[in-house]
Amino acid sequence: MFRCGIAYPRCRWIVPLLLLFAIIFDIIAIAATSGWVEDEDAKTHYANMWEQCRGKNDKWVCESLMENSWAQAVAALMIIGLIILIIAFIISCVALCCSLNITLLPLIGALLIIVVVLQIIALIIYPVKFNEELFEGHYYYTWAYGFGWGATILCIGCAVLFCCLPRYEDELSGLAKTKYIYSSA
């Protein structure tokens, strides 16, 4: 019978793998040049985290958003969040994959909560300030912005897991007694 749980070394890589997906999603959101926001038909205006572009057909004029303090704040928060996320990933690999170090799990959870706070602030500042300063009609938030939210949601889930796992230290280390549902009368 196949059994897989957090106590078995072959399955302890699942939570670090989720963090790896969050890192990939963050990199996609930060590096996307196609835009976080685009106009209704995606033909005359789009903006990503770094610049906004206006034009038609093959004639596009792009200008940097980094002249605005809010865009600098969004970029800084997203990049700092990514760096902390990478640190949390490395620590989680050491804590769960290389050896079982349960004392590091609350630290990883705390780091992920910091990442979540930074990224939620950045992902809320961007549309608010975009609508205040650059808005000129009907816009859609694109897949790149969605990847930023996807990374944040993965971090929320992993933070909950890392904060709860120390309560199951015996199960993690394999020292827990087997609990049977059947009882004889």
Beta strands, then each sheet from edge to edge (+ up, - down):
strand 1: 37-39
strand 2: 45-47
strand 3: 51-56
strand 4: 59-64
strand 5: 139-141
sheet 1: 4+ 3- 2+ 1- 5+
end
